[in-house]
Amino acid sequence: MKKYFFPVFISLCIGISMAYFIIDQYESYDGITVSKQAENIYYIQKGVYSNKESMENNMKEFTSYIYKVDENMYYTYIGITTKKENAIKIQKYYKEKGYETYVKQKITDNREFINILVQYDSILSKTEDGESIKTICNQVLSKYEEYVNGKYKN
């Protein structure tokens, strides 16, 4: 019994000190908080502009759009969806209207907005009518303003 005591004691000491070292590393680590409820959503991007005035002049043709400022660049979006197929459908609609767009995938954990977006996506999946697609996009963008940029902002 005595001959096993010393190796077990040394093993426990090493294990405790390694655990302390690893936990101490993670306490000072600046990581990204990830939510279990986060989902991928697709933004249909219209353009990138260097200033707000240029963005506003180029987006006059659109009744609804949102923009984000990142590193002094203005990124404009004219559609949002949770389904890749719907993103392609929206992109196709705007291409037929003569606009070049890009699909950007991002993650959000705003459950209120995601729930509303899923409802609009089910309607969007069932339609091929251009005016319906435009109306749905405008509604989604207004809900985005309400739930994400408004009082429910992340």
PyMOL CGO cylinders between C-alpha atoms (Angstrom):
from pymol import cmd
from pymol.cgo import CYLINDER

trace = [
    CYLINDER, 0.00, 0.00, 0.00, 2.81, 2.42, 0.87, 0.3, 1, 1, 1, 1, 1, 1,
    CYLINDER, 2.81, 2.42, 0.87, 4.55, 1.87, -2.46, 0.3, 1, 1, 1, 1, 1, 1,
    CYLINDER, 4.55, 1.87, -2.46, 1.46, 3.16, -4.37, 0.3, 1, 1, 1, 1, 1, 1,
    CYLINDER, 1.46, 3.16, -4.37, 0.91, 6.20, -2.16, 0.3, 1, 1, 1, 1, 1, 1,
    CYLINDER, 0.91, 6.20, -2.16, 3.77, 8.32, -3.52, 0.3, 1, 1, 1, 1, 1, 1,
    CYLINDER, 3.77, 8.32, -3.52, 3.00, 7.80, -7.27, 0.3, 1, 1, 1, 1, 1, 1,
    CYLINDER, 3.00, 7.80, -7.27, -0.72, 8.48, -6.68, 0.3, 1, 1, 1, 1, 1, 1,
    CYLINDER, -0.72, 8.48, -6.68, 0.09, 11.60, -4.66, 0.3, 1, 1, 1, 1, 1, 1,
    CYLINDER, 0.09, 11.60, -4.66, 2.45, 12.90, -7.36, 0.3, 1, 1, 1, 1, 1, 1,
    CYLINDER, 2.45, 12.90, -7.36, -0.15, 12.14, -10.09, 0.3, 1, 1, 1, 1, 1, 1,
    CYLINDER, -0.15, 12.14, -10.09, -2.84, 14.07, -8.21, 0.3, 1, 1, 1, 1, 1, 1,
    CYLINDER, -2.84, 14.07, -8.21, -0.53, 17.04, -7.68, 0.3, 1, 1, 1, 1, 1, 1,
    CYLINDER, -0.53, 17.04, -7.68, 0.43, 17.13, -11.35, 0.3, 1, 1, 1, 1, 1, 1,
    CYLINDER, 0.43, 17.13, -11.35, -3.23, 16.78, -12.41, 0.3, 1, 1, 1, 1, 1, 1,
    CYLINDER, -3.23, 16.78, -12.41, -4.40, 19.58, -10.13, 0.3, 1, 1, 1, 1, 1, 1,
    CYLINDER, -4.40, 19.58, -10.13, -1.61, 21.91, -11.21, 0.3, 1, 1, 1, 1, 1, 1,
    CYLINDER, -1.61, 21.91, -11.21, -2.31, 21.21, -14.93, 0.3, 1, 1, 1, 1, 1, 1,
    CYLINDER, -2.31, 21.21, -14.93, -6.03, 21.81, -14.42, 0.3, 1, 1, 1, 1, 1, 1,
    CYLINDER, -6.03, 21.81, -14.42, -5.30, 25.10, -12.67, 0.3, 1, 1, 1, 1, 1, 1,
    CYLINDER, -5.30, 25.10, -12.67, -2.96, 26.13, -15.51, 0.3, 1, 1, 1, 1, 1, 1,
    CYLINDER, -2.96, 26.13, -15.51, -5.54, 25.33, -18.23, 0.3, 1, 1, 1, 1, 1, 1,
    CYLINDER, -5.54, 25.33, -18.23, -8.43, 27.05, -16.43, 0.3, 1, 1, 1, 1, 1, 1,
    CYLINDER, -8.43, 27.05, -16.43, -6.27, 30.09, -15.80, 0.3, 1, 1, 1, 1, 1, 1,
    CYLINDER, -6.27, 30.09, -15.80, -5.54, 30.32, -19.55, 0.3, 1, 1, 1, 1, 1, 1,
    CYLINDER, -5.54, 30.32, -19.55, -9.25, 30.34, -20.46, 0.3, 1, 1, 1, 1, 1, 1,
    CYLINDER, -9.25, 30.34, -20.46, -10.18, 32.99, -17.92, 0.3, 1, 1, 1, 1, 1, 1,
    CYLINDER, -10.18, 32.99, -17.92, -7.96, 35.52, -19.68, 0.3, 1, 1, 1, 1, 1, 1,
    CYLINDER, -7.96, 35.52, -19.68, -8.95, 34.39, -23.22, 0.3, 1, 1, 1, 1, 1, 1,
    CYLINDER, -8.95, 34.39, -23.22, -11.02, 36.87, -25.23, 0.3, 1, 1, 1, 1, 1, 1,
    CYLINDER, -11.02, 36.87, -25.23, -13.20, 34.53, -27.24, 0.3, 1, 1, 1, 1, 1, 1,
    CYLINDER, -13.20, 34.53, -27.24, -16.42, 34.91, -29.15, 0.3, 1, 1, 1, 1, 1, 1,
    CYLINDER, -16.42, 34.91, -29.15, -19.59, 34.16, -27.22, 0.3, 1, 1, 1, 1, 1, 1,
    CYLINDER, -19.59, 34.16, -27.22, -21.62, 31.60, -29.08, 0.3, 1, 1, 1, 1, 1, 1,
    CYLINDER, -21.62, 31.60, -29.08, -25.28, 31.01, -28.44, 0.3, 1, 1, 1, 1, 1, 1,
    CYLINDER, -25.28, 31.01, -28.44, -26.95, 27.66, -28.93, 0.3, 1, 1, 1, 1, 1, 1,
    CYLINDER, -26.95, 27.66, -28.93, -29.84, 29.51, -30.55, 0.3, 1, 1, 1, 1, 1, 1,
    CYLINDER, -29.84, 29.51, -30.55, -27.71, 31.26, -33.18, 0.3, 1, 1, 1, 1, 1, 1,
    CYLINDER, -27.71, 31.26, -33.18, -28.60, 30.66, -36.82, 0.3, 1, 1, 1, 1, 1, 1,
    CYLINDER, -28.60, 30.66, -36.82, -27.12, 31.42, -40.19, 0.3, 1, 1, 1, 1, 1, 1,
    CYLINDER, -27.12, 31.42, -40.19, -28.99, 34.02, -42.15, 0.3, 1, 1, 1, 1, 1, 1,
    CYLINDER, -28.99, 34.02, -42.15, -28.34, 35.27, -45.66, 0.3, 1, 1, 1, 1, 1, 1,
    CYLINDER, -28.34, 35.27, -45.66, -28.11, 38.96, -46.46, 0.3, 1, 1, 1, 1, 1, 1,
    CYLINDER, -28.11, 38.96, -46.46, -28.52, 40.10, -50.05, 0.3, 1, 1, 1, 1, 1, 1,
    CYLINDER, -28.52, 40.10, -50.05, -25.96, 42.89, -50.39, 0.3, 1, 1, 1, 1, 1, 1,
    CYLINDER, -25.96, 42.89, -50.39, -26.47, 45.63, -52.96, 0.3, 1, 1, 1, 1, 1, 1,
    CYLINDER, -26.47, 45.63, -52.96, -23.24, 47.53, -52.59, 0.3, 1, 1, 1, 1, 1, 1,
    CYLINDER, -23.24, 47.53, -52.59, -20.41, 48.98, -50.56, 0.3, 1, 1, 1, 1, 1, 1,
    CYLINDER, -20.41, 48.98, -50.56, -19.88, 52.72, -50.34, 0.3, 1, 1, 1, 1, 1, 1,
    CYLINDER, -19.88, 52.72, -50.34, -17.14, 54.88, -48.90, 0.3, 1, 1, 1, 1, 1, 1,
    CYLINDER, -17.14, 54.88, -48.90, -19.46, 57.53, -47.45, 0.3, 1, 1, 1, 1, 1, 1,
    CYLINDER, -19.46, 57.53, -47.45, -23.07, 57.98, -46.41, 0.3, 1, 1, 1, 1, 1, 1,
    CYLINDER, -23.07, 57.98, -46.41, -23.90, 60.55, -49.07, 0.3, 1, 1, 1, 1, 1, 1,
    CYLINDER, -23.90, 60.55, -49.07, -22.74, 58.24, -51.87, 0.3, 1, 1, 1, 1, 1, 1,
    CYLINDER, -22.74, 58.24, -51.87, -24.72, 55.38, -50.35, 0.3, 1, 1, 1, 1, 1, 1,
    CYLINDER, -24.72, 55.38, -50.35, -27.91, 57.44, -50.10, 0.3, 1, 1, 1, 1, 1, 1,
    CYLINDER, -27.91, 57.44, -50.10, -27.56, 58.66, -53.71, 0.3, 1, 1, 1, 1, 1, 1,
    CYLINDER, -27.56, 58.66, -53.71, -27.08, 55.12, -55.04, 0.3, 1, 1, 1, 1, 1, 1,
    CYLINDER, -27.08, 55.12, -55.04, -29.90, 53.62, -52.97, 0.3, 1, 1, 1, 1, 1, 1,
    CYLINDER, -29.90, 53.62, -52.97, -32.63, 56.14, -53.95, 0.3, 1, 1, 1, 1, 1, 1,
    CYLINDER, -32.63, 56.14, -53.95, -34.29, 53.55, -56.19, 0.3, 1, 1, 1, 1, 1, 1,
    CYLINDER, -34.29, 53.55, -56.19, -35.03, 51.25, -53.24, 0.3, 1, 1, 1, 1, 1, 1,
    CYLINDER, -35.03, 51.25, -53.24, -37.97, 51.86, -50.92, 0.3, 1, 1, 1, 1, 1, 1,
    CYLINDER, -37.97, 51.86, -50.92, -36.40, 49.74, -48.17, 0.3, 1, 1, 1, 1, 1, 1,
    CYLINDER, -36.40, 49.74, -48.17, -32.83, 48.85, -47.36, 0.3, 1, 1, 1, 1, 1, 1,
    CYLINDER, -32.83, 48.85, -47.36, -30.59, 48.56, -44.35, 0.3, 1, 1, 1, 1, 1, 1,
    CYLINDER, -30.59, 48.56, -44.35, -26.94, 49.38, -43.98, 0.3, 1, 1, 1, 1, 1, 1,
    CYLINDER, -26.94, 49.38, -43.98, -24.08, 48.57, -41.67, 0.3, 1, 1, 1, 1, 1, 1,
    CYLINDER, -24.08, 48.57, -41.67, -20.94, 50.62, -41.16, 0.3, 1, 1, 1, 1, 1, 1,
    CYLINDER, -20.94, 50.62, -41.16, -17.78, 48.56, -40.89, 0.3, 1, 1, 1, 1, 1, 1,
    CYLINDER, -17.78, 48.56, -40.89, -14.31, 50.14, -41.01, 0.3, 1, 1, 1, 1, 1, 1,
    CYLINDER, -14.31, 50.14, -41.01, -15.77, 53.39, -42.43, 0.3, 1, 1, 1, 1, 1, 1,
    CYLINDER, -15.77, 53.39, -42.43, -17.45, 51.55, -45.31, 0.3, 1, 1, 1, 1, 1, 1,
    CYLINDER, -17.45, 51.55, -45.31, -21.24, 51.48, -45.78, 0.3, 1, 1, 1, 1, 1, 1,
    CYLINDER, -21.24, 51.48, -45.78, -22.60, 48.02, -46.67, 0.3, 1, 1, 1, 1, 1, 1,
    CYLINDER, -22.60, 48.02, -46.67, -26.18, 48.08, -48.00, 0.3, 1, 1, 1, 1, 1, 1,
    CYLINDER, -26.18, 48.08, -48.00, -28.58, 45.12, -47.89, 0.3, 1, 1, 1, 1, 1, 1,
    CYLINDER, -28.58, 45.12, -47.89, -31.87, 44.76, -49.74, 0.3, 1, 1, 1, 1, 1, 1,
    CYLINDER, -31.87, 44.76, -49.74, -32.97, 41.33, -48.54, 0.3, 1, 1, 1, 1, 1, 1,
    CYLINDER, -32.97, 41.33, -48.54, -32.60, 38.89, -45.64, 0.3, 1, 1, 1, 1, 1, 1,
    CYLINDER, -32.60, 38.89, -45.64, -33.55, 35.21, -45.44, 0.3, 1, 1, 1, 1, 1, 1,
    CYLINDER, -33.55, 35.21, -45.44, -32.75, 32.02, -43.53, 0.3, 1, 1, 1, 1, 1, 1,
    CYLINDER, -32.75, 32.02, -43.53, -32.76, 29.80, -46.62, 0.3, 1, 1, 1, 1, 1, 1,
    CYLINDER, -32.76, 29.80, -46.62, -30.10, 29.68, -49.32, 0.3, 1, 1, 1, 1, 1, 1,
    CYLINDER, -30.10, 29.68, -49.32, -32.77, 28.91, -51.95, 0.3, 1, 1, 1, 1, 1, 1,
    CYLINDER, -32.77, 28.91, -51.95, -34.68, 32.06, -51.02, 0.3, 1, 1, 1, 1, 1, 1,
    CYLINDER, -34.68, 32.06, -51.02, -31.47, 34.11, -51.12, 0.3, 1, 1, 1, 1, 1, 1,
    CYLINDER, -31.47, 34.11, -51.12, -30.89, 32.89, -54.67, 0.3, 1, 1, 1, 1, 1, 1,
    CYLINDER, -30.89, 32.89, -54.67, -34.54, 33.68, -55.55, 0.3, 1, 1, 1, 1, 1, 1,
    CYLINDER, -34.54, 33.68, -55.55, -34.18, 37.25, -54.22, 0.3, 1, 1, 1, 1, 1, 1,
    CYLINDER, -34.18, 37.25, -54.22, -30.86, 37.66, -56.00, 0.3, 1, 1, 1, 1, 1, 1,
    CYLINDER, -30.86, 37.66, -56.00, -32.43, 36.41, -59.25, 0.3, 1, 1, 1, 1, 1, 1,
    CYLINDER, -32.43, 36.41, -59.25, -35.33, 38.89, -58.87, 0.3, 1, 1, 1, 1, 1, 1,
    CYLINDER, -35.33, 38.89, -58.87, -32.96, 41.83, -58.50, 0.3, 1, 1, 1, 1, 1, 1,
    CYLINDER, -32.96, 41.83, -58.50, -30.76, 40.60, -61.35, 0.3, 1, 1, 1, 1, 1, 1,
    CYLINDER, -30.76, 40.60, -61.35, -33.82, 40.64, -63.62, 0.3, 1, 1, 1, 1, 1, 1,
    CYLINDER, -33.82, 40.64, -63.62, -34.35, 44.26, -62.53, 0.3, 1, 1, 1, 1, 1, 1,
    CYLINDER, -34.35, 44.26, -62.53, -30.76, 45.05, -63.55, 0.3, 1, 1, 1, 1, 1, 1,
    CYLINDER, -30.76, 45.05, -63.55, -29.06, 45.10, -60.15, 0.3, 1, 1, 1, 1, 1, 1,
    CYLINDER, -29.06, 45.10, -60.15, -25.91, 43.21, -59.24, 0.3, 1, 1, 1, 1, 1, 1,
    CYLINDER, -25.91, 43.21, -59.24, -26.15, 41.70, -55.76, 0.3, 1, 1, 1, 1, 1, 1,
    CYLINDER, -26.15, 41.70, -55.76, -24.11, 39.45, -53.50, 0.3, 1, 1, 1, 1, 1, 1,
    CYLINDER, -24.11, 39.45, -53.50, -25.20, 36.91, -50.90, 0.3, 1, 1, 1, 1, 1, 1,
    CYLINDER, -25.20, 36.91, -50.90, -23.44, 37.24, -47.54, 0.3, 1, 1, 1, 1, 1, 1,
    CYLINDER, -23.44, 37.24, -47.54, -23.89, 34.65, -44.81, 0.3, 1, 1, 1, 1, 1, 1,
    CYLINDER, -23.89, 34.65, -44.81, -23.87, 35.85, -41.20, 0.3, 1, 1, 1, 1, 1, 1,
    CYLINDER, -23.87, 35.85, -41.20, -24.86, 34.51, -37.79, 0.3, 1, 1, 1, 1, 1, 1,
    CYLINDER, -24.86, 34.51, -37.79, -27.48, 35.98, -35.48, 0.3, 1, 1, 1, 1, 1, 1,
    CYLINDER, -27.48, 35.98, -35.48, -29.00, 34.87, -32.20, 0.3, 1, 1, 1, 1, 1, 1,
    CYLINDER, -29.00, 34.87, -32.20, -31.89, 37.36, -32.07, 0.3, 1, 1, 1, 1, 1, 1,
    CYLINDER, -31.89, 37.36, -32.07, -34.71, 34.82, -31.59, 0.3, 1, 1, 1, 1, 1, 1,
    CYLINDER, -34.71, 34.82, -31.59, -37.54, 37.31, -32.07, 0.3, 1, 1, 1, 1, 1, 1,
    CYLINDER, -37.54, 37.31, -32.07, -36.25, 38.34, -35.48, 0.3, 1, 1, 1, 1, 1, 1,
    CYLINDER, -36.25, 38.34, -35.48, -35.40, 34.77, -36.52, 0.3, 1, 1, 1, 1, 1, 1,
    CYLINDER, -35.40, 34.77, -36.52, -38.94, 33.59, -35.68, 0.3, 1, 1, 1, 1, 1, 1,
    CYLINDER, -38.94, 33.59, -35.68, -40.46, 36.33, -37.84, 0.3, 1, 1, 1, 1, 1, 1,
    CYLINDER, -40.46, 36.33, -37.84, -37.94, 35.70, -40.61, 0.3, 1, 1, 1, 1, 1, 1,
    CYLINDER, -37.94, 35.70, -40.61, -38.85, 31.99, -40.71, 0.3, 1, 1, 1, 1, 1, 1,
    CYLINDER, -38.85, 31.99, -40.71, -42.52, 32.91, -41.19, 0.3, 1, 1, 1, 1, 1, 1,
    CYLINDER, -42.52, 32.91, -41.19, -41.71, 35.22, -44.09, 0.3, 1, 1, 1, 1, 1, 1,
    CYLINDER, -41.71, 35.22, -44.09, -39.39, 32.57, -45.56, 0.3, 1, 1, 1, 1, 1, 1,
    CYLINDER, -39.39, 32.57, -45.56, -42.22, 30.05, -45.72, 0.3, 1, 1, 1, 1, 1, 1,
    CYLINDER, -42.22, 30.05, -45.72, -44.26, 32.53, -47.77, 0.3, 1, 1, 1, 1, 1, 1,
    CYLINDER, -44.26, 32.53, -47.77, -41.25, 33.45, -49.93, 0.3, 1, 1, 1, 1, 1, 1,
    CYLINDER, -41.25, 33.45, -49.93, -40.59, 29.78, -50.68, 0.3, 1, 1, 1, 1, 1, 1,
    CYLINDER, -40.59, 29.78, -50.68, -44.05, 29.43, -52.20, 0.3, 1, 1, 1, 1, 1, 1,
    CYLINDER, -44.05, 29.43, -52.20, -44.02, 32.43, -54.52, 0.3, 1, 1, 1, 1, 1, 1,
    CYLINDER, -44.02, 32.43, -54.52, -42.37, 33.25, -57.82, 0.3, 1, 1, 1, 1, 1, 1,
    CYLINDER, -42.37, 33.25, -57.82, -44.14, 36.59, -58.34, 0.3, 1, 1, 1, 1, 1, 1,
    CYLINDER, -44.14, 36.59, -58.34, -41.68, 39.49, -58.47, 0.3, 1, 1, 1, 1, 1, 1,
    CYLINDER, -41.68, 39.49, -58.47, -43.89, 42.00, -56.69, 0.3, 1, 1, 1, 1, 1, 1,
    CYLINDER, -43.89, 42.00, -56.69, -44.54, 39.51, -53.89, 0.3, 1, 1, 1, 1, 1, 1,
    CYLINDER, -44.54, 39.51, -53.89, -40.80, 38.91, -53.51, 0.3, 1, 1, 1, 1, 1, 1,
    CYLINDER, -40.80, 38.91, -53.51, -40.21, 42.68, -53.33, 0.3, 1, 1, 1, 1, 1, 1,
    CYLINDER, -40.21, 42.68, -53.33, -43.01, 43.16, -50.78, 0.3, 1, 1, 1, 1, 1, 1,
    CYLINDER, -43.01, 43.16, -50.78, -41.71, 40.34, -48.58, 0.3, 1, 1, 1, 1, 1, 1,
    CYLINDER, -41.71, 40.34, -48.58, -38.18, 41.76, -48.71, 0.3, 1, 1, 1, 1, 1, 1,
    CYLINDER, -38.18, 41.76, -48.71, -39.47, 45.19, -47.68, 0.3, 1, 1, 1, 1, 1, 1,
    CYLINDER, -39.47, 45.19, -47.68, -41.46, 43.68, -44.80, 0.3, 1, 1, 1, 1, 1, 1,
    CYLINDER, -41.46, 43.68, -44.80, -38.46, 41.69, -43.57, 0.3, 1, 1, 1, 1, 1, 1,
    CYLINDER, -38.46, 41.69, -43.57, -36.25, 44.78, -43.70, 0.3, 1, 1, 1, 1, 1, 1,
    CYLINDER, -36.25, 44.78, -43.70, -38.78, 46.77, -41.67, 0.3, 1, 1, 1, 1, 1, 1,
    CYLINDER, -38.78, 46.77, -41.67, -38.94, 43.95, -39.10, 0.3, 1, 1, 1, 1, 1, 1,
    CYLINDER, -38.94, 43.95, -39.10, -35.15, 43.94, -38.99, 0.3, 1, 1, 1, 1, 1, 1,
    CYLINDER, -35.15, 43.94, -38.99, -35.20, 47.65, -38.17, 0.3, 1, 1, 1, 1, 1, 1,
    CYLINDER, -35.20, 47.65, -38.17, -37.76, 46.99, -35.44, 0.3, 1, 1, 1, 1, 1, 1,
    CYLINDER, -37.76, 46.99, -35.44, -36.23, 43.92, -33.80, 0.3, 1, 1, 1, 1, 1, 1,
    CYLINDER, -36.23, 43.92, -33.80, -32.50, 44.32, -34.42, 0.3, 1, 1, 1, 1, 1, 1,
    CYLINDER, -32.50, 44.32, -34.42, -31.86, 48.05, -34.83, 0.3, 1, 1, 1, 1, 1, 1,
    CYLINDER, -31.86, 48.05, -34.83, -34.79, 49.05, -32.62, 0.3, 1, 1, 1, 1, 1, 1,
    CYLINDER, -34.79, 49.05, -32.62, -35.59, 48.28, -29.02, 0.3, 1, 1, 1, 1, 1, 1,
    CYLINDER, -35.59, 48.28, -29.02, -34.46, 44.64, -29.30, 0.3, 1, 1, 1, 1, 1, 1,
    CYLINDER, -34.46, 44.64, -29.30, -31.01, 45.52, -30.57, 0.3, 1, 1, 1, 1, 1, 1,
    CYLINDER, -31.01, 45.52, -30.57, -28.32, 42.90, -29.79, 0.3, 1, 1, 1, 1, 1, 1,
]
cmd.load_cgo(trace, "trace")
